[in-house]
Amino acid sequence: MRAKEKLYKHLPRPKLNRTKINEIYQRLQNLDPAPRTELNYTNVFTLVVAVALSAQSTDIGVNKATKRLFELADTPQKMMKLGENTIRDHIKTIGLYKTKARNVLALSKMLIKEFNSNVPSTREDLIKLPGVGRKTANVVLNDYFGQPTMAVDTHIFRVSNRTGMAPGKDPVEVELNLLRVTGQKYINHAHHWLILLGRYTCIARKPKCYNCPVNDLCSYKSKTLNPES
């Protein structure tokens, strides 16, 4: 059995066929041909920091917190010179800011010491950085390095399971299922389309199915097709 077949063998089967999945992506592409992260950044270092800070926080909140921070420190060396207390003061409006400040300082030090101040371009090395998990690594690999990764956050997890296009009981299962069913034509922008769909339309408590461009393709049984319901 080939490596990919072994990888996908025990995953839940998608509820939608490839034709419907491709149609979902095509419609989302038509609406937004070249989506990008809503986090503000100036280089790959500030992208890593911004994505790491976004855990359990909104992109809007992170952007407000990092505006001045990134003006002062857009390299690991500058961030290290700021120190933990100053970093913390700049990001204190976002969740878990004390832990995140420690992580930002620690990852800056690690980049200097172990990676010659360069952000690595492999998931294996990225997840060594304090505060950087698989999702953060996948965002950086896709957004900056152009690699075909799927960064599964709470929005993508919800959309993938609701639609039936890539079900899974945890983010890794959803990620692998998305990689299995997403064609090369759509892979580079797929996670942005799904994040935006989940963030603004397929929301958690009361999805706006009446305003969803793919509601006729979705397998979700409890659709809210009437905005007044």
LUMPA-597972 format. One record per residue: residue in one letter; x, y, z of N, C-alpha, C in turn. Coordinates in Angstrom, 2 decimals, decimal comma, always signed. Layout:
<lodrens>
   rest        nu        nv        nw       cau       cav       caw        cu        cv        cw
      A         X         Y         Z         X         Y         Z         X         Y         Z
...
</lodrens>
This chain:
<lodrens>
   rest        nu        nv        nw       cau       cav       caw        cu        cv        cw
      M     +0,85     -1,20     +0,00     +0,00     +0,00     +0,00     +0,88     +1,25     +0,00
      R     +0,57     +2,21     -0,86     +1,37     +3,41     -0,96     +1,19     +4,29     +0,28
      A     +2,18     +5,18     +0,49     +2,20     +5,99     +1,72     +0,92     +6,79     +1,90
      K     +0,45     +7,46     +0,82     -0,75     +8,28     +0,93     -1,98     +7,44     +1,27
      E     -2,06     +6,24     +0,68     -3,20     +5,38     +0,96     -3,23     +4,96     +2,42
      K     -2,04     +4,67     +2,98     -1,96     +4,32     +4,40     -2,37     +5,51     +5,27
      L     -1,94     +6,71     +4,86     -2,22     +7,92     +5,63     -3,72     +8,18     +5,71
      Y     -4,43     +7,93     +4,61     -5,85     +8,27     +4,54     -6,78     +7,10     +4,88
      K     -6,22     +5,92     +5,04     -7,04     +4,70     +5,16     -8,08     +4,76     +6,26
      H     -7,72     +5,28     +7,43     -8,62     +5,24     +8,58     -9,38     +6,54     +8,82
      L     -9,32     +7,46     +7,87    -10,05     +8,72     +8,01    -11,53     +8,52     +7,71
      P    -12,40     +9,33     +8,33    -13,83     +9,29     +7,98    -14,01     +9,62     +6,50
      R    -14,95     +8,97     +5,88    -15,18     +9,22     +4,46    -15,95    +10,52     +4,25
      P    -15,54    +11,35     +3,31    -16,30    +12,57     +3,00    -17,73    +12,23     +2,60
      K    -18,67    +13,10     +2,96    -20,07    +12,90     +2,60    -20,39    +13,48     +1,23
      L    -19,48    +14,30     +0,70    -19,67    +14,89     -0,61    -18,69    +14,26     -1,60
      N    -19,12    +14,13     -2,85    -18,21    +13,61     -3,85    -17,29    +14,72     -4,37
      R    -16,31    +14,34     -5,18    -15,32    +15,31     -5,67    -15,95    +16,40     -6,52
      T    -16,99    +16,05     -7,25    -17,65    +17,04     -8,10    -18,24    +18,17     -7,26
      K    -18,92    +17,81     -6,17    -19,51    +18,82     -5,29    -18,43    +19,62     -4,56
      I    -17,39    +18,94     -4,13    -16,30    +19,64     -3,43    -15,62    +20,64     -4,34
      N    -15,37    +20,22     -5,56    -14,77    +21,14     -6,54    -15,68    +22,33     -6,82
      E    -16,99    +22,07     -6,86    -17,94    +23,15     -7,10    -17,95    +24,14     -5,93
      I    -17,81    +23,63     -4,71    -17,71    +24,52     -3,54    -16,53    +25,46     -3,70
      Y    -15,39    +24,87     -4,00    -14,19    +25,70     -4,16    -14,32    +26,68     -5,33
      Q    -14,92    +26,23     -6,41    -15,06    +27,09     -7,57    -15,91    +28,31     -7,25
      R    -16,99    +28,10     -6,52    -17,87    +29,22     -6,16    -17,15    +30,18     -5,21
      L    -16,41    +29,64     -4,25    -15,67    +30,49     -3,32    -14,57    +31,25     -4,05
      Q    -13,96    +30,61     -5,01    -12,93    +31,27     -5,82    -13,54    +32,40     -6,65
      N    -14,70    +32,18     -7,19    -15,37    +33,21     -7,99    -15,65    +34,46     -7,15
      L    -15,98    +34,25     -5,88    -16,28    +35,37     -5,00    -15,02    +36,09     -4,52
      D    -13,93    +35,34     -4,37    -12,69    +35,92     -3,85    -11,51    +35,15     -4,45
      P    -11,05    +35,58     -5,62    -10,03    +34,82     -6,35     -8,69    +34,66     -5,62
      A     -8,30    +35,64     -4,84     -6,98    +35,57     -4,19     -7,08    +36,01     -2,73
      P     -7,68    +35,21     -1,89     -7,83    +35,58     -0,48     -6,49    +35,55     +0,24
      R     -6,40    +36,30     +1,33     -5,19    +36,30     +2,15     -5,59    +36,42     +3,61
      T     -4,65    +36,14     +4,47     -4,93    +36,24     +5,90     -5,36    +37,66     +6,27
      E     -6,24    +37,77     +7,25     -6,68    +39,08     +7,72     -5,76    +39,63     +8,81
      L     -4,73    +38,87     +9,15     -3,72    +39,36    +10,09     -2,75    +40,28     +9,35
      N     -2,37    +41,37    +10,00     -1,41    +42,29     +9,40     +0,02    +41,86     +9,76
      Y     +0,89    +41,86     +8,77     +2,29    +41,52     +9,00     +3,14    +42,17     +7,92
      T     +4,45    +42,28     +8,18     +5,35    +42,93     +7,23     +6,40    +41,99     +6,67
      N     +6,66    +40,90     +7,35     +7,62    +39,91     +6,88     +7,29    +38,57     +7,53
      V     +8,07    +37,56     +7,24     +7,74    +36,24     +7,74     +7,85    +36,15     +9,27
      F     +8,75    +36,91     +9,86     +8,87    +36,91    +11,32     +7,62    +37,48    +11,97
      T     +7,15    +38,63    +11,48     +5,95    +39,22    +12,07     +4,71    +38,36    +11,78
      L     +4,74    +37,62    +10,68     +3,63    +36,69    +10,41     +3,60    +35,58    +11,46
      V     +4,75    +35,00    +11,75     +4,81    +33,95    +12,78     +4,28    +34,48    +14,11
      V     +4,73    +35,66    +14,49     +4,30    +36,25    +15,76     +2,79    +36,51    +15,74
      A     +2,29    +37,10    +14,67     +0,87    +37,43    +14,59     -0,01    +36,19    +14,68
      V     +0,37    +35,14    +13,96     -0,44    +33,92    +13,98     -0,38    +33,25    +15,35
      A     +0,79    +33,25    +15,96     +0,92    +32,69    +17,31     +0,06    +33,46    +18,31
      L     -0,01    +34,77    +18,15     -0,81    +35,60    +19,05     -2,31    +35,42    +18,82
      S     -2,68    +34,95    +17,65     -4,11    +34,88    +17,29     -4,85    +33,73    +17,95
      A     -4,14    +32,83    +18,60     -4,81    +31,72    +19,28     -5,76    +32,26    +20,34
      Q     -7,02    +31,85    +20,27     -8,07    +32,28    +21,20     -8,23    +33,79    +21,21
      S     -7,93    +34,43    +20,10     -8,12    +35,88    +19,94     -8,59    +36,16    +18,53
      T     -9,21    +37,29    +18,31     -9,67    +37,65    +16,98     -8,54    +38,31    +16,19
      D     -8,60    +38,21    +14,88     -7,60    +38,87    +14,04     -7,64    +40,38    +14,23
      I     -8,84    +40,92    +14,39     -8,97    +42,37    +14,61     -8,25    +42,78    +15,89
      G     -8,45    +42,00    +16,94     -7,79    +42,30    +18,21     -6,28    +42,18    +18,12
      V     -5,81    +41,17    +17,41     -4,37    +40,98    +17,25     -3,77    +42,13    +16,44
      N     -4,46    +42,54    +15,39     -3,95    +43,64    +14,56     -3,82    +44,94    +15,36
      K     -4,77    +45,19    +16,23     -4,69    +46,39    +17,07     -3,50    +46,29    +18,02
      A     -3,28    +45,10    +18,56     -2,20    +44,92    +19,53     -0,82    +44,96    +18,90
      T     -0,72    +44,48    +17,66     +0,60    +44,37    +17,03     +1,00    +45,59    +16,20
      K     +0,09    +46,52    +15,99     +0,41    +47,67    +15,14     +1,67    +48,39    +15,63
      R     +1,67    +48,79    +16,87     +2,83    +49,50    +17,41     +3,98    +48,54    +17,69
      L     +3,65    +47,32    +18,13     +4,69    +46,33    +18,43     +5,56    +46,07    +17,21
      F     +4,94    +45,88    +16,04     +5,71    +45,58    +14,84     +6,44    +46,80    +14,29
      E     +5,96    +47,98    +14,63     +6,70    +49,19    +14,26     +8,02    +49,25    +15,03
      L     +7,99    +48,77    +16,25     +9,19    +48,79    +17,09    +10,09    +47,58    +16,86
      A     +9,48    +46,44    +16,56    +10,25    +45,19    +16,48     +9,73    +44,30    +15,36
      D    +10,43    +44,32    +14,22    +10,04    +43,47    +13,11    +11,10    +42,42    +12,78
      T    +12,03    +42,23    +13,72    +13,05    +41,18    +13,59    +13,21    +40,51    +14,95
      P    +13,75    +39,29    +14,99    +13,97    +38,63    +16,28    +14,88    +39,44    +17,20
      Q    +15,90    +40,07    +16,64    +16,82    +40,86    +17,47    +16,11    +42,03    +18,13
      K    +15,32    +42,76    +17,36    +14,59    +43,90    +17,92    +13,58    +43,45    +18,97
      M    +12,93    +42,32    +18,72    +11,95    +41,81    +19,67    +12,63    +41,40    +20,97
      M    +13,79    +40,78    +20,85    +14,52    +40,37    +22,04    +14,95    +41,58    +22,87
      K    +15,35    +42,66    +22,18    +15,77    +43,87    +22,88    +14,61    +44,54    +23,62
      L    +13,40    +44,40    +23,08    +12,24    +44,98    +23,77    +12,05    +44,36    +25,14
      G    +12,22    +43,04    +25,20    +12,06    +42,35    +26,47    +10,61    +41,95    +26,75
      E    +10,45    +41,02    +27,64     +9,13    +40,44    +27,92     +8,14    +41,46    +28,43
      N     +8,55    +42,34    +29,33     +7,61    +43,30    +29,91     +7,04    +44,25    +28,87
      T     +7,89    +44,73    +27,97     +7,41    +45,66    +26,93     +6,52    +44,94    +25,93
      I     +6,90    +43,72    +25,57     +6,05    +42,92    +24,67     +4,68    +42,73    +25,32
      R     +4,69    +42,39    +26,58     +3,44    +42,15    +27,30     +2,57    +43,39    +27,33
      D     +3,18    +44,55    +27,53     +2,41    +45,79    +27,57     +1,72    +46,07    +26,24
      H     +2,35    +45,70    +25,14     +1,77    +45,95    +23,83     +0,62    +45,00    +23,49
      I     +0,65    +43,79    +24,05     -0,35    +42,79    +23,65     -1,33    +42,47    +24,78
      K     -1,39    +43,30    +25,81     -2,20    +42,98    +26,98     -3,70    +43,03    +26,72
      T     -4,10    +43,50    +25,55     -5,53    +43,53    +25,22     -6,03    +42,21    +24,64
      I     -5,13    +41,26    +24,37     -5,56    +39,98    +23,80     -5,46    +38,87    +24,84
      G     -6,16    +37,78    +24,60     -6,21    +36,69    +25,55     -4,86    +36,02    +25,76
      L     -4,64    +35,56    +26,99     -3,42    +34,82    +27,35     -2,16    +35,63    +27,06
      Y     -2,25    +36,94    +27,24     -1,14    +37,81    +26,81     +0,16    +37,57    +27,58
      K     +0,07    +37,16    +28,83     +1,30    +36,92    +29,59     +2,08    +35,74    +29,03
      T     +1,37    +34,65    +28,79     +2,01    +33,46    +28,20     +2,51    +33,76    +26,79
      K     +1,71    +34,49    +26,03     +2,09    +34,81    +24,66     +3,32    +35,71    +24,61
      A     +3,42    +36,64    +25,54     +4,60    +37,51    +25,59     +5,87    +36,70    +25,85
      R     +5,76    +35,74    +26,77     +6,91    +34,87    +27,04     +7,29    +34,07    +25,80
      N     +6,28    +33,58    +25,10     +6,54    +32,78    +23,90     +7,17    +33,61    +22,79
      V     +6,68    +34,83    +22,60     +7,24    +35,69    +21,56     +8,71    +35,96    +21,82
      L     +9,04    +36,24    +23,07    +10,44    +36,47    +23,42    +11,25    +35,20    +23,22
      A    +10,71    +34,07    +23,66    +11,44    +32,80    +23,57    +11,65    +32,37    +22,12
      L    +10,62    +32,54    +21,28    +10,79    +32,14    +19,88    +11,77    +33,06    +19,17
      S    +11,81    +34,32    +19,56    +12,78    +35,25    +18,98    +14,21    +34,81    +19,31
      K    +14,41    +34,42    +20,58    +15,72    +33,95    +21,00    +16,11    +32,67    +20,27
      M    +15,15    +31,77    +20,10    +15,45    +30,51    +19,42    +15,79    +30,74    +17,95
      L    +15,07    +31,66    +17,30    +15,37    +31,96    +15,91    +16,81    +32,47    +15,75
      I    +17,22    +33,32    +16,69    +18,58    +33,86    +16,64    +19,61    +32,76    +16,90
      K    +19,36    +31,97    +17,91    +20,35    +30,98    +18,35    +20,43    +29,77    +17,43
      E    +19,27    +29,26    +16,99    +19,26    +27,98    +16,27    +19,02    +28,10    +14,77
      F    +18,50    +29,25    +14,32    +18,15    +29,35    +12,90    +18,76    +30,58    +12,23
      N    +19,81    +31,11    +12,85    +20,53    +32,25    +12,26    +19,58    +33,41    +11,97
      S    +18,59    +33,58    +12,82    +17,59    +34,65    +12,74    +16,60    +34,50    +11,59
      N    +16,63    +33,35    +10,92    +15,72    +33,10     +9,79    +14,57    +32,20    +10,22
      V    +13,36    +32,54     +9,81    +12,22    +31,67    +10,08    +12,32    +30,44     +9,19
      P    +12,30    +29,24     +9,76    +12,45    +28,02     +8,96    +11,24    +27,77     +8,07
      S    +11,46    +27,01     +7,01    +10,40    +26,76     +6,02     +9,90    +25,32     +6,05
      T    +10,06    +24,64     +7,18     +9,52    +23,29     +7,34     +8,66    +23,24     +8,59
      R     +7,63    +22,43     +8,57     +6,76    +22,29     +9,74     +7,55    +21,73    +10,92
      E     +8,41    +20,78    +10,65     +9,20    +20,16    +11,71     +9,98    +21,18    +12,51
      D    +10,57    +22,15    +11,83    +11,35    +23,18    +12,53    +10,46    +24,26    +13,11
      L     +9,41    +24,63    +12,42     +8,53    +25,69    +12,92     +7,90    +25,32    +14,25
      I     +7,47    +24,07    +14,40     +6,78    +23,70    +15,64     +7,74    +23,55    +16,81
      K     +9,03    +23,69    +16,56    +10,00    +23,75    +17,67     +9,93    +25,09    +18,38
      L     +9,44    +26,11    +17,68     +9,39    +27,46    +18,25     +8,32    +27,54    +19,33
      P     +8,64    +28,15    +20,47     +7,64    +28,30    +21,54     +6,39    +29,02    +21,06
      G     +5,24    +28,44    +21,37     +3,97    +29,05    +20,99     +3,53    +28,75    +19,57
      V     +4,31    +27,99    +18,84     +3,97    +27,66    +17,45     +3,55    +26,20    +17,37
      G     +2,28    +25,98    +17,07     +1,78    +24,63    +16,89     +1,59    +24,30    +15,43
      R     +0,93    +23,21    +15,17     +0,75    +22,73    +13,80     -0,04    +23,72    +12,96
      K     -1,09    +24,30    +13,54     -1,91    +25,25    +12,78     -1,11    +26,49    +12,41
      T     -0,41    +27,05    +13,37     +0,41    +28,23    +13,10     +1,45    +27,93    +12,03
      A     +2,10    +26,78    +12,16     +3,12    +26,39    +11,18     +2,51    +26,28     +9,78
      N     +1,33    +25,69     +9,70     +0,68    +25,53     +8,39     +0,31    +26,86     +7,77
      V     -0,12    +27,81     +8,60     -0,43    +29,15     +8,08     +0,82    +29,78     +7,47
      V     +1,91    +29,73     +8,19     +3,16    +30,33     +7,72     +3,64    +29,64     +6,44
      L     +3,58    +28,32     +6,43     +4,03    +27,57     +5,25     +3,20    +27,91     +4,02
      N     +1,90    +28,09     +4,22     +1,02    +28,40     +3,10     +1,11    +29,86     +2,69
      D     +0,93    +30,76     +3,65     +0,85    +32,19     +3,34     +2,17    +32,77     +2,86
      Y     +3,26    +32,36     +3,48     +4,54    +32,98     +3,13     +5,36    +32,14     +2,17
      F     +5,41    +30,83     +2,41     +6,27    +29,98     +1,60     +5,54    +29,31     +0,44
      G     +4,22    +29,51     +0,36     +3,46    +28,99     -0,77     +3,33    +27,49     -0,82
      Q     +3,41    +26,84     +0,33     +3,30    +25,38     +0,37     +1,84    +24,97     +0,51
      P     +1,47    +23,83     -0,06     +0,06    +23,38     -0,04     -0,33    +22,76     +1,29
      T     -0,53    +23,60     +2,30     -0,91    +23,12     +3,62     -2,32    +23,56     +3,97
      M     -2,90    +22,91     +4,96     -4,23    +23,25     +5,46     -4,13    +23,60     +6,94
      A     -4,35    +24,84     +7,27     -4,29    +25,29     +8,67     -5,69    +25,20     +9,26
      V     -5,97    +24,14     +9,98     -7,32    +23,89    +10,48     -7,54    +24,58    +11,83
      D     -8,32    +25,65    +11,79     -8,73    +26,31    +13,03    -10,16    +25,92    +13,33
      T    -10,77    +26,59    +14,31    -12,14    +26,23    +14,69    -13,14    +26,45    +13,55
      H    -12,88    +27,46    +12,71    -13,79    +27,74    +11,60    -13,73    +26,65    +10,54
      I    -12,53    +26,28    +10,14    -12,37    +25,23     +9,13    -12,87    +23,89     +9,65
      F    -12,61    +23,63    +10,92    -13,09    +22,38    +11,52    -14,62    +22,30    +11,42
      R    -15,28    +23,41    +11,74    -16,74    +23,45    +11,70    -17,26    +23,32    +10,28
      V    -16,71    +24,09     +9,35    -17,17    +24,06     +7,96    -16,95    +22,69     +7,34
      S    -15,81    +22,10     +7,58    -15,48    +20,81     +6,98    -16,42    +19,71     +7,46
      N    -16,77    +19,74     +8,75    -17,68    +18,74     +9,28    -19,13    +19,03     +8,89
      R    -19,54    +20,28     +8,94    -20,93    +20,61     +8,60    -21,24    +20,30     +7,14
      T    -20,37    +20,75     +6,26    -20,63    +20,52     +4,84    -20,51    +19,05     +4,47
      G    -19,66    +18,34     +5,21    -19,41    +16,94     +4,90    -18,26    +16,75     +3,92
      M    -17,60    +17,84     +3,54    -16,54    +17,73     +2,55    -15,27    +17,09     +3,12
      A    -15,03    +17,27     +4,41    -13,83    +16,68     +5,02    -14,07    +16,47     +6,51
      P    -14,89    +15,48     +6,88    -15,19    +15,26     +8,29    -13,98    +14,73     +9,06
      G    -14,02    +14,96    +10,36    -12,96    +14,45    +11,23    -13,27    +14,77    +12,67
      K    -12,75    +13,95    +13,57    -13,04    +14,15    +15,00    -12,05    +15,11    +15,65
      D    -10,97    +15,42    +14,94     -9,98    +16,36    +15,47     -9,37    +17,12    +14,29
      P     -8,64    +18,23    +14,58     -8,10    +19,05    +13,50     -7,17    +18,31    +12,54
      V     -6,41    +17,36    +13,03     -5,48    +16,63    +12,15     -6,26    +15,77    +11,16
      E     -7,31    +15,11    +11,63     -8,13    +14,32    +10,71     -8,76    +15,20     +9,64
      V     -9,27    +16,36    +10,04     -9,86    +17,28     +9,07     -8,80    +17,75     +8,09
      E     -7,61    +18,09     +8,60     -6,52    +18,54     +7,74     -6,18    +17,49     +6,69
      L     -6,01    +16,25     +7,12     -5,64    +15,19     +6,18     -6,76    +14,92     +5,18
      N     -8,01    +14,99     +5,65     -9,13    +14,79     +4,74     -9,21    +15,91     +3,70
      L     -8,95    +17,14     +4,13     -8,96    +18,26     +3,19     -7,85    +18,12     +2,15
      L     -6,69    +17,68     +2,60     -5,59    +17,45     +1,65     -5,96    +16,35     +0,66
      R     -6,73    +15,38     +1,12     -7,12    +14,28     +0,25     -8,12    +14,72     -0,81
      V     -9,05    +15,61     -0,46    -10,15    +15,92     -1,38     -9,98    +17,22     -2,15
      T     -8,98    +18,02     -1,78     -8,80    +19,31     -2,42     -7,84    +19,20     -3,60
      G     -8,32    +19,57     -4,78     -7,52    +19,48     -5,97     -6,41    +20,53     -6,01
      Q     -5,39    +20,27     -6,79     -4,25    +21,17     -6,90     -4,66    +22,57     -7,35
      K     -5,73    +22,65     -8,12     -6,20    +23,94     -8,62     -6,60    +24,87     -7,49
      Y     -7,03    +24,30     -6,37     -7,56    +25,11     -5,27     -6,71    +25,09     -4,01
      I     -5,71    +24,24     -3,96     -5,01    +23,96     -2,71     -4,36    +25,19     -2,07
      N     -3,83    +26,10     -2,87     -3,09    +27,22     -2,30     -3,97    +28,22     -1,55
      H     -5,24    +28,31     -1,93     -6,14    +29,28     -1,29     -7,24    +28,61     -0,46
      A     -7,28    +27,30     -0,46     -8,41    +26,58     +0,14     -8,66    +26,95     +1,60
      H     -7,60    +26,99     +2,40     -7,85    +27,21     +3,83     -8,35    +28,63     +4,09
      H     -7,97    +29,59     +3,26     -8,51    +30,95     +3,43     -9,99    +31,00     +3,08
      W    -10,37    +30,36     +1,99    -11,79    +30,35     +1,62    -12,64    +29,74     +2,73
      L    -12,17    +28,64     +3,29    -12,95    +27,95     +4,31    -12,99    +28,73     +5,62
      I    -11,87    +29,37     +5,97    -11,85    +30,21     +7,17    -12,86    +31,35     +7,04
      L    -12,83    +32,03     +5,91    -13,73    +33,16     +5,71    -15,20    +32,71     +5,70
      L    -15,45    +31,56     +5,09    -16,81    +31,03     +5,08    -17,28    +30,76     +6,51
      G    -16,41    +30,17     +7,32    -16,77    +29,86     +8,70    -16,85    +31,09     +9,59
      R    -16,02    +32,06     +9,32    -15,96    +33,26    +10,15    -17,18    +34,17     +9,95
      Y    -17,65    +34,26     +8,72    -18,70    +35,24     +8,42    -20,06    +34,64     +8,02
      T    -20,09    +33,40     +7,61    -21,35    +32,81     +7,14    -21,71    +31,54     +7,92
      C    -20,83    +30,56     +7,91    -21,10    +29,30     +8,60    -20,66    +29,43    +10,05
      I    -21,29    +30,37    +10,74    -20,89    +30,68    +12,11    -21,40    +29,60    +13,07
      A    -20,88    +29,62    +14,28    -21,08    +28,50    +15,19    -22,54    +28,30    +15,63
      R    -23,15    +29,33    +16,21    -24,45    +29,11    +16,85    -25,63    +29,12    +15,88
      K    -25,62    +30,03    +14,95    -26,74    +30,13    +14,02    -26,20    +30,45    +12,63
      P    -25,80    +29,42    +11,90    -25,19    +29,65    +10,58    -26,12    +30,40     +9,65
      K    -25,53    +31,28     +8,85    -26,31    +32,09     +7,91    -26,45    +31,36     +6,57
      C    -27,12    +30,21     +6,64    -27,26    +29,37     +5,44    -28,01    +30,11     +4,33
      Y    -28,89    +31,02     +4,72    -29,65    +31,79     +3,74    -28,75    +32,70     +2,91
      N    -27,54    +32,95     +3,40    -26,62    +33,83     +2,71    -25,36    +33,09     +2,25
      C    -25,43    +31,77     +2,25    -24,26    +30,95     +1,93    -24,24    +30,60     +0,44
      P    -23,11    +30,82     -0,23    -23,03    +30,54     -1,67    -22,99    +29,06     -2,01
      V    -22,86    +28,19     -0,99    -22,76    +26,75     -1,28    -23,80    +25,95     -0,50
      N    -24,89    +26,59     -0,07    -25,84    +25,89     +0,79    -26,54    +24,72     +0,10
      D    -26,62    +24,78     -1,23    -27,26    +23,67     -1,95    -26,35    +22,46     -2,08
      L    -25,08    +22,63     -1,82    -24,11    +21,54     -1,92    -23,79    +20,95     -0,55
      C    -24,12    +21,67     +0,49    -23,77    +21,30     +1,86    -24,67    +20,19     +2,39
      S    -24,11    +19,28     +3,20    -24,88    +18,16     +3,75    -25,44    +18,44     +5,14
      Y    -25,24    +19,66     +5,64    -25,73    +20,01     +6,98    -27,25    +19,92     +7,02
      K    -27,77    +19,20     +7,99    -29,21    +18,92     +8,04    -30,03    +20,05     +8,66
      S    -29,43    +20,81     +9,57    -30,18    +21,85    +10,28    -29,93    +23,23     +9,68
      K    -30,13    +23,37     +8,40    -29,85    +24,65     +7,73    -30,86    +25,72     +8,15
      T    -30,36    +26,92     +8,31    -31,21    +28,07     +8,62    -31,37    +28,88     +7,34
      L    -32,35    +28,50     +6,56    -32,55    +29,13     +5,24    -33,41    +30,38     +5,33
      N    -33,99    +30,62     +6,49    -34,78    +31,82     +6,69    -34,10    +32,70     +7,74
      P    -33,71    +33,91     +7,39    -33,00    +34,77     +8,34    -33,82    +35,14     +9,56
      E    -35,13    +34,98     +9,48    -36,01    +35,32    +10,61    -36,22    +34,14    +11,55
      S    -35,77    +32,95    +11,13    -36,04    +31,76    +11,96    -35,07    +31,64    +13,12
</lodrens>
